[in-house]
Amino acid sequence: MTVLAGEPDLEAEEIQGNVLRGFDTNHQELLGFTLDDPPAARPWLAGLADRIASLERVHDYRLRRTAGDPATTTEVLVNAAFSRRGLDALELRGTDVGDGFFNLAMGSLAGSLGDRREDYVIGRDRESTPDLLLLLGCQEDETLTAASRLFQEEAGAAGLRRIYQERGHLLPGEVEHFGYRDGISQVGPRGLLPGDPPQPLTLRLDPSDPRSVLEGERGQRLVWPGQFVFGYATQGEDPITPGPIATGTDWMRNGSLLVFRRLRQDVAAFRQFLAETAQELTGRLGLTVTDRDLGAQVVGRWEDGTPVTLSPEGPDPAISGDPRLLNTFGYAADAQGQRCPFFAHIRKVNPRDLQTDQGPATRTLQFQMLRRGIPYGPHFEPGTEAEDRGLLFLAYQTSFMNQFQLLNKLWMNNSRAPEKEAGHDLLVGQDELGGARFGALLDPLGNERARFATRARWVVPTGGAFLFSPSLGFFRRLAG
């Protein structure tokens, strides 16, 4: 176990468990409420302090579940977050959060995010943004349904009005609806959990491995916890030296900012784009390009998670079946994008070992978020094109501006960044002016070989919210 001097003791009984550890349950439900009668709601909200799953509890739950404890099958995990209007209703100064995005309904920023406000089903304005968002997770669907019903009954009796409800569930193979393995490239938060001796939250490599000061599992970069939770050191320019403390008012300590994005996925449109564009590229390049080849270029991985950087010809079970290999790669040896193009999703959001328009490669770790999303809607089958399906995207950070906005607006939606003018993030990026998104394939000298473009939208943002996920002590303070 390699732990750097200065890695902080995490107040694990105070931090909500979905932030640094993640529920990782088969089923999750999101419940959004407005506080129509804040004085009546306060006692019920204060009581959530005894029901919210802390980091300490979720870490123990995850260990017990891995060990096969049957009790974890029906255990329900609960976390909660407030919008700016929700904090104001509780007579707390939402402006103290100090992040411009937090003060606004997501719909008011739709244009700058590349969204169409008319597509929104939640968060179009302040009135359609939940004051309180409850996150419930469980391995068993029926148990989660019963728990959700109970929370809704209690909330209604306490003067809260439900305005949003949605169920997410893992798909077979833990893929998203387009069919690509998801959630396999998370960074690892630094920090120590209580114990004798204290243990690191993120498992570490053997100390004899020279990469152990930088990585948890092989390829999993370690990041200082202040990038995700207030009150701790942030990521500095030097990855092994703690940066400044992520500060906020006293009630923000051990809290986190949560961005929620409801992303509808049009699987049929995505597959049609791959088929038509692959056929077009086959004719223009004089070599066979299949829709599967093109999909791997757009994502940066084959369906089973094999990175195209490590295996450009096709998926490799030896890589996808070994967690130590899935993320053990960089792009420095592929500087001209011959294996993984510049527009590939995983390269756009995490250029890894490359310098970007934002500075040296080490700065990229300052922009990463902890993603906790889960698919919603039925698995795609021919004939179900009209069904609503997609991703309930959830991500924790301590700066919407420097983390969510940078990845979303400045990189995914920008054809000129983070490396060079070679296209948008064709998987989830949006063109803010409503124009065509494009991808460019380059030769080893950096010259353009082929360009393809589309106006089709196969990921449609349909709303969301900017929220604050407070500490458990925050809820206890509501009682007094």
C-alpha positions in Angstrom: 0.0 0.0 0.0 1.5 3.3 -1.1 0.0 6.3 0.6 1.5 9.8 0.0 2.3 12.1 2.9 -0.6 14.5 3.3 -3.4 12.2 2.0 -6.2 13.3 4.3 -8.4 11.3 6.7 -11.8 11.4 5.1 -14.8 12.1 7.3 -16.4 9.0 6.0 -19.4 9.2 8.4 -20.3 12.7 7.0 -19.8 12.3 3.2 -22.7 10.9 1.2 -21.8 7.5 -0.1 -22.6 7.9 -3.7 -20.0 10.6 -4.1 -16.6 9.0 -3.6 -17.6 5.3 -3.6 -20.8 5.0 -5.6 -23.8 2.8 -5.0 -23.2 0.7 -8.1 -26.6 -1.0 -7.6 -28.6 -2.8 -10.3 -31.5 -0.4 -9.9 -31.7 3.2 -9.0 -34.6 5.6 -8.7 -34.5 9.4 -8.8 -37.3 11.3 -7.0 -37.6 15.0 -7.4 -39.6 17.2 -5.0 -40.5 20.8 -4.5 -40.6 22.2 -0.9 -44.1 23.8 -1.0 -44.1 24.1 2.8 -40.5 24.5 4.0 -41.2 24.8 7.8 -43.3 21.6 7.7 -40.6 19.9 5.6 -37.7 20.7 7.9 -38.3 18.0 10.5 -38.6 15.3 7.9 -35.5 16.5 6.0 -33.6 16.6 9.3 -34.5 12.9 9.9 -32.8 12.0 6.6 -29.5 12.3 8.5 -30.2 8.8 10.0 -31.3 7.3 6.7 -28.8 8.6 4.2 -26.0 6.2 3.3 -22.7 7.7 4.2 -19.4 6.9 2.6 -18.6 4.7 5.6 -21.7 2.7 5.1 -21.5 2.4 1.3 -17.9 1.3 1.5 -18.9 -1.4 4.0 -21.9 -2.4 1.8 -19.7 -2.7 -1.3 -17.3 -5.0 0.6 -20.1 -7.1 2.0 -21.7 -7.4 -1.4 -18.5 -8.5 -3.0 -18.2 -11.1 -0.3 -21.6 -12.5 -1.1 -23.6 -11.2 1.9 -27.2 -12.0 1.0 -28.5 -9.1 3.2 -27.1 -6.7 0.6 -29.7 -7.9 -2.0 -32.5 -6.0 -0.3 -30.5 -3.2 1.3 -31.7 0.2 0.1 -29.2 3.1 -0.1 -30.3 6.7 0.0 -28.6 10.0 -0.9 -30.0 13.5 -1.5 -29.2 16.8 -3.1 -30.7 20.3 -3.2 -31.0 22.9 -5.9 -30.4 26.6 -5.4 -34.1 27.2 -4.8 -34.2 24.3 -2.4 -31.5 25.8 -0.2 -33.1 29.2 -0.4 -36.4 27.7 0.8 -34.5 26.3 3.8 -33.2 29.8 4.6 -29.6 29.0 3.6 -27.8 31.3 1.2 -27.5 29.3 -2.0 -25.2 32.1 -3.3 -22.6 30.8 -0.8 -22.0 27.9 -3.1 -20.3 30.4 -5.3 -20.6 28.5 -8.7 -22.5 30.4 -11.3 -24.1 27.3 -12.8 -25.7 26.4 -9.4 -27.7 29.6 -9.4 -29.5 28.8 -12.7 -32.0 26.3 -14.0 -30.3 24.0 -16.6 -32.8 25.1 -19.1 -31.6 28.7 -18.9 -28.2 27.5 -20.1 -29.6 25.1 -22.8 -28.2 27.1 -25.7 -24.7 27.3 -24.3 -24.7 23.6 -23.6 -25.8 22.7 -27.1 -29.2 21.6 -25.9 -32.7 22.5 -27.2 -34.8 23.8 -24.3 -37.9 22.5 -26.0 -36.6 19.0 -25.5 -36.5 19.4 -21.7 -38.8 17.3 -19.5 -37.1 18.4 -16.3 -35.2 21.5 -15.4 -36.5 23.8 -18.1 -36.9 26.5 -15.5 -36.7 26.9 -11.8 -40.3 25.7 -11.3 -39.6 22.4 -13.1 -36.2 21.9 -11.2 -36.5 19.8 -8.1 -35.8 21.6 -4.8 -34.7 18.1 -3.5 -33.5 15.1 -5.5 -33.5 11.8 -3.7 -31.4 9.0 -5.1 -32.4 5.4 -4.1 -30.4 2.4 -5.0 -31.0 -1.4 -4.5 -30.0 -4.7 -6.1 -33.7 -5.9 -6.1 -36.3 -4.1 -8.2 -39.3 -4.9 -6.0 -37.6 -3.8 -2.8 -36.7 -0.5 -4.4 -40.3 0.1 -5.6 -41.5 -0.4 -2.0 -38.9 2.0 -0.6 -39.7 4.6 -3.2 -43.4 4.4 -2.4 -42.6 4.9 1.3 -40.4 7.9 0.7 -43.0 9.5 -1.5 -45.8 9.0 1.1 -43.6 10.4 3.9 -42.5 13.4 1.7 -46.1 14.2 0.8 -47.2 14.2 4.4 -44.3 16.6 5.2 -45.4 19.1 2.6 -43.2 18.1 -0.3 -44.7 17.7 -3.8 -43.2 15.1 -6.3 -42.5 16.6 -9.7 -40.2 13.9 -11.1 -39.7 10.2 -10.9 -37.5 7.9 -13.0 -36.1 4.4 -12.6 -32.7 3.4 -13.9 -31.3 -0.1 -14.2 -28.2 -1.8 -15.4 -28.3 -3.5 -18.8 -26.9 -7.0 -19.5 -23.2 -6.8 -19.7 -23.2 -3.3 -18.0 -23.4 -1.6 -21.4 -25.2 1.6 -22.3 -28.0 1.5 -24.9 -25.7 1.8 -27.9 -24.1 -1.4 -26.8 -20.7 -0.3 -25.4 -19.4 -1.3 -22.0 -19.7 1.7 -19.7 -18.2 3.0 -16.4 -14.8 1.4 -16.7 -12.5 4.4 -16.7 -13.1 6.2 -13.4 -10.3 8.0 -11.6 -9.6 6.9 -8.0 -10.0 9.5 -5.2 -7.2 9.7 -2.7 -7.8 9.8 1.0 -7.9 7.4 4.0 -10.9 5.7 5.7 -11.0 5.3 9.5 -9.3 2.2 10.9 -6.3 1.0 12.7 -4.3 1.6 10.7 -6.4 3.8 8.3 -6.9 2.3 4.9 -6.9 4.1 1.5 -10.4 4.5 0.0 -9.0 3.5 -3.4 -7.0 0.2 -3.5 -3.4 0.7 -4.4 -0.8 -1.1 -6.4 2.0 -2.9 -4.7 4.6 -0.4 -3.3 7.3 -2.0 -5.4 5.5 -0.8 -8.5 6.9 2.6 -9.5 3.4 3.7 -10.7 1.9 3.1 -7.2 2.3 6.8 -6.3 0.1 7.8 -9.3 -2.3 4.9 -9.8 -4.7 2.8 -7.8 -5.4 -0.2 -10.1 -3.2 -0.2 -13.2 -4.3 2.7 -15.4 -6.6 4.2 -12.7 -5.1 7.6 -12.0 -5.4 8.9 -8.4 -6.9 12.3 -7.8 -6.9 14.4 -4.6 -10.4 14.3 -3.0 -11.0 18.1 -3.1 -11.8 17.7 -6.8 -15.1 16.1 -5.6 -15.7 17.0 -2.0 -15.4 20.4 -0.2 -12.9 20.7 2.6 -10.0 18.7 1.1 -7.0 19.2 -1.0 -7.6 19.6 -4.8 -5.5 18.3 -7.6 -2.4 20.4 -8.2 -0.1 20.7 -11.3 2.1 18.1 -9.7 -0.1 15.0 -9.3 1.6 13.8 -6.1 1.5 17.1 -4.3 -1.8 18.3 -2.9 -3.2 21.5 -4.3 -5.3 24.2 -2.5 -8.2 23.1 -0.3 -11.7 23.2 -2.0 -13.3 25.8 0.2 -16.8 26.9 0.9 -19.0 28.1 3.8 -19.0 25.9 6.9 -22.2 24.0 5.9 -20.6 23.0 2.6 -17.8 21.0 4.1 -18.0 17.3 3.1 -20.5 18.2 0.5 -20.3 17.9 -3.3 -21.7 19.5 -6.4 -23.9 17.1 -8.5 -24.8 17.6 -12.1 -27.7 15.6 -13.4 -28.3 15.2 -17.1 -31.2 13.2 -18.6 -29.8 12.0 -22.0 -32.2 10.3 -24.4 -30.6 7.9 -26.8 -31.8 7.1 -30.3 -30.3 3.8 -31.0 -31.8 3.3 -34.4 -30.4 6.7 -35.6 -27.0 5.9 -34.3 -26.9 2.6 -36.0 -28.1 4.1 -39.3 -25.4 6.7 -39.1 -22.7 4.0 -38.6 -24.0 1.9 -41.5 -24.3 4.8 -44.0 -21.1 6.5 -43.0 -19.1 3.2 -43.0 -20.3 2.5 -46.5 -19.3 6.1 -47.6 -15.9 5.8 -46.1 -15.3 2.4 -47.7 -15.8 4.0 -51.1 -13.7 7.1 -50.4 -10.8 5.4 -48.7 -10.6 2.3 -50.9 -10.6 -0.1 -48.0 -13.4 -1.9 -46.1 -14.8 0.0 -43.2 -17.6 -1.7 -41.3 -20.2 -0.1 -39.1 -18.6 -1.9 -36.1 -15.2 -0.4 -37.1 -16.6 3.1 -37.3 -18.5 2.7 -33.9 -15.2 1.8 -32.2 -13.6 4.9 -33.7 -16.5 7.1 -32.5 -16.3 5.7 -29.0 -12.6 4.9 -28.7 -13.4 1.4 -27.5 -14.9 -1.8 -29.0 -18.2 -3.0 -27.5 -16.5 -5.1 -24.9 -14.4 -2.2 -23.7 -11.2 -3.0 -25.5 -9.5 0.3 -26.3 -8.8 0.8 -30.0 -5.4 2.2 -29.0 -4.4 -1.2 -27.7 -6.2 -3.3 -30.3 -7.1 -1.3 -33.5 -8.2 -4.4 -35.5 -10.9 -5.6 -33.1 -11.9 -6.5 -29.6 -9.4 -8.5 -27.6 -10.8 -10.7 -24.7 -7.4 -10.8 -23.1 -7.6 -7.1 -22.6 -11.4 -6.6 -21.9 -11.3 -9.5 -19.4 -8.4 -8.1 -17.4 -9.2 -5.0 -15.3 -5.5 -4.3 -15.1 -5.3 -3.8 -18.9 -8.5 -1.9 -19.7 -7.1 1.5 -18.8 -3.4 0.9 -19.1 -2.7 3.0 -22.1 -2.1 6.6 -23.3 -2.1 8.5 -26.5 1.4 9.8 -26.7 2.4 6.9 -29.0 -0.6 7.7 -31.2 -0.1 11.5 -31.5 -1.6 11.7 -35.0 -4.7 9.7 -34.1 -4.0 6.7 -36.3 -5.4 4.2 -33.8 -7.8 6.3 -31.8 -9.0 9.4 -33.7 -9.1 12.8 -32.1 -12.9 12.9 -32.1 -13.3 9.6 -30.2 -15.4 10.1 -27.1 -12.9 8.7 -24.6 -10.0 10.7 -26.1 -12.1 13.9 -26.1 -13.0 13.8 -22.4 -9.7 12.4 -21.2 -6.6 12.9 -23.4 -4.6 11.2 -20.6 -0.9 11.7 -21.3 -1.1 14.5 -23.9 -0.8 18.2 -23.6 -4.0 19.9 -24.5 -5.3 23.5 -25.1 -5.6 23.8 -21.3 -1.9 23.0 -20.7 0.3 20.0 -19.7 -1.1 16.5 -19.4 -1.2 16.6 -15.6 -3.9 19.4 -15.8 -6.4 17.0 -17.3 -6.9 15.3 -14.0 -8.2 18.6 -12.6 -11.1 18.4 -15.0 -12.3 14.9 -14.3 -15.6 14.1 -12.5 -16.8 11.0 -10.6 -19.6 9.6 -12.9 -22.5 7.7 -11.3 -24.9 7.4 -14.3 -27.2 4.5 -15.0 -29.3 3.7 -18.1 -33.1 4.1 -18.1 -35.7 2.6 -20.4 -36.0 -0.8 -22.1 -33.2 -2.6 -23.9 -33.3 -1.8 -27.6 -34.9 -4.3 -29.9 -36.2 -3.8 -33.5 -39.7 -2.5 -33.3 -39.1 -0.5 -30.1 -37.6 2.6 -31.7 -40.3 4.8 -30.2 -39.6 3.8 -26.7 -37.9 6.4 -24.5 -34.5 5.1 -23.4 -31.2 6.7 -22.5 -28.8 7.6 -19.6 -29.5 9.2 -16.3 -26.1 10.9 -16.2 -24.9 11.9 -12.6 -21.5 13.3 -11.8 -19.9 14.7 -8.7 -17.3 17.6 -8.6 -16.5 20.8 -6.7 -16.7 23.1 -9.7 -19.3 23.0 -12.4 -17.4 25.7 -14.3 -14.0 24.0 -14.3 -15.1 20.4 -14.5 -18.5 19.9 -16.1 -18.5 23.0 -18.3 -14.9 22.4 -19.5 -15.5 18.8 -20.5 -18.9 19.5 -22.0 -18.6 22.9 -23.7 -14.9 23.4 -24.3 -14.0 19.8 -25.3 -17.0 17.6 -26.3 -18.8 20.3 -28.2 -15.7 22.0 -29.6 -14.3 20.6 -32.9 -10.9 22.3 -32.2 -10.1 20.9 -28.7 -8.6 19.5 -26.6 -5.9 18.7 -29.2 -6.5 20.0 -32.7 -9.2 20.7 -35.3 -10.4 17.2 -36.0 -14.0 17.1 -35.0 -16.6 17.0 -32.3 -17.3 14.3 -29.8 -19.6 12.5 -32.2 -21.0 10.2 -29.5 -22.5 12.7 -27.1 -21.3 16.1 -28.2 -23.6 18.8 -29.5 -23.1 21.6 -32.0 -24.1 24.8 -30.1 -25.2 26.6 -33.3 -27.3 23.7 -34.5 -24.9 22.9 -37.4 -23.4 19.7 -38.5 -21.0 17.8 -36.2 -18.0 16.3 -38.0 -15.1 13.9 -37.6 -11.9 14.0 -39.5 -9.5 11.0 -40.1 -5.9 12.1 -40.5 -2.8 10.5 -42.0 0.5 10.1 -40.1 1.6 13.6 -41.1 -1.6 15.2 -39.8 -3.2 15.7 -43.2 -6.9 15.1 -43.5 -7.7 11.8 -45.3 -11.5 11.9 -45.0 -14.2 14.0 -43.2 -17.8 13.0 -42.5 -20.5 15.0 -40.9 -24.0 14.7 -39.6 -26.9 16.7 -38.2 -28.6 13.7 -36.7 -29.0 13.7 -33.0 -28.8 10.3 -31.4 -28.1 11.7 -27.9 -30.7 14.3 -27.0 -30.3 16.1 -23.7 -33.8 16.3 -22.2 -33.1 18.2 -19.0 -31.4 18.0 -15.7 -30.3 20.1 -12.7 -27.3 21.6 -11.0 -27.4 20.4 -7.3 -25.6 20.4 -4.0 -25.1 17.1 -2.2 -24.5 18.1 1.4 -23.0 16.3 4.4 -25.0 14.3 6.8 -24.3 17.0 9.4 -26.1 19.5 7.2 -29.3 17.5 7.6 -28.8 17.3 11.4 -28.5 21.1 11.5 -31.9 21.5 10.0 -33.4 20.2 13.2 -32.1 23.0 15.2 
